[in-house]
Amino acid sequence: MDLVLLAVAAVWGGATGLLIPRAAYRFAVQPEEPWRTACPAGHAFTGPLGGWWGRARCTPCASRVQTSVRYGDEAEAPVAYGEETEPPAPLPYAYAPGALAPLITALACVTLAAATGPRPELAAWLLLAPPAVLLATVDRRVHRLPDPLTLPLAAAAVLLLGGAALLPGHAGSWASGLLGGLVLGGFYLLLFLINPNGMGFGDVKLALALGVALGWYGWEVLFLGGFAGFLFGAAYGLGLVLLRRAGRKTGIPFGPFMIAGALVGVLLGALAA
């Protein structure tokens, strides 16, 4: 049963991870810019959920790449392209902001399944993992945590863990999770008010969701996961300074480290529960 659970988690993580690069590409814009509605080649995104749900390449670009590969095979005859006599060149882009998203999401889901086991809260962790990876991907690219992702993630964490709390066999506390979200969100809000240039308000909103997840397993896990995020961020920043790739005042995307720290906390909390 454990192997089946891990396999299901891996398939779920890989499948949802394949859908992250397109959404990451569309969300990875500066605050004053609208969300992208077309691929780099100019094709409008279409499909489920207004084109947000789909593989990395849009359908026309994927078709062009496949056709170019066939044309390059000596065993294949050239294909007519209307008035064109040459096939279109393979497109170079693959939505770099999320190139590793499928692997990262699959690994996160497998480790969560291994630590949690067949407890009800595992469903919540598996559903929350893909949007968390998406947020980390976008923040790494443009130092931005979009409201359409952070606020629904917090609401989803509350609802999913609330549902898990109604089922037998769960190992956490919904009330503790709610308080954890308020505490961690309030702490980040305080940091933002003290130093707005050093802490983005998107980090405050993300902290609400992460606090709910960490608080589910208790205050020790909340403290550990929150501290781990700062530790990871500080280590990364120090590494950049030592490598002379950044200065002391260089801004870094903090969301990925917050999420990584929360993952560590949830894993340890699930193992100890």
C-alpha positions, 0 to 999 in steps of 0.5 A: 500500500505504501508503494502504491501511495508513493506511486500515486503521489509521484504521478500526481506531482509530475502531471501537475508539475507539467502544467506549472511552466505555462502558468508561471510564464503568464504570471511572471511579469512586473507589477505594472504589466498585465498577465501574459495572454500569448506565447513568445511567438504571439499565439494567444493561449487557449484551452481550459480555464481561459488558457491557464491550464495546459502544457508549457508550449501552446498548441501551434508552437508544439505542432511547429516543433514536431513538424520541424523535427519530422522535416529534419529526418531524412526518411521523411518528405518535406511537408507543405506549409501553405506558401512556405517552402521551408518548415518553421524553425524550432522554437527555442523557448520552453518557458524557462521559469518552470523548466524543473517544475515537474521534477520538483513537484513530483519530489515534493509530493513523494516526500510528503506522501512518505512522511504523512502516510495514508492520513487524511491531511495528505490530500491537502498536502498534495493539492497545496504542493503544485500551487506552492511550486508555482509561486516559488517559480514566479517569485524566483523569476520576477520577485513577485508573489501574485495575489491570485495565487497567494490568497486562494492558497491560504483559503485552500489551506484552511478549507482542505485542512478543515475537511481533513480534521473532520475525518478519522485518523488525522494527526493535526489540529485545525484550530492550531492551524488557523492560529498558526496562519494568524501568527506567522502572517502577523509576524511577517506583517510586522517585518513588512511594517518595520522594513518595507524595502526588505520584505514584500507584502506578497510574503505576508500573504504567503505566510498566511497559507504556510502558517496554517500548514505548519500550525496544523502540526503544532507550535514547534513545527510552526517555529521550526518551519518559519525559522528554516525559511529565514535560514535558507534565505540567509544562506543563499544571500550569504553565498551570493555575497561570498561569490560576489554575485550580489551585494549586501543590499541586493534583493532576493526572492524570499518566497521560495525559501519560505516554501522550502522551510515550510516543506521541511517543517511539515515533513518533520511534523508529519513524521513526528505525528 
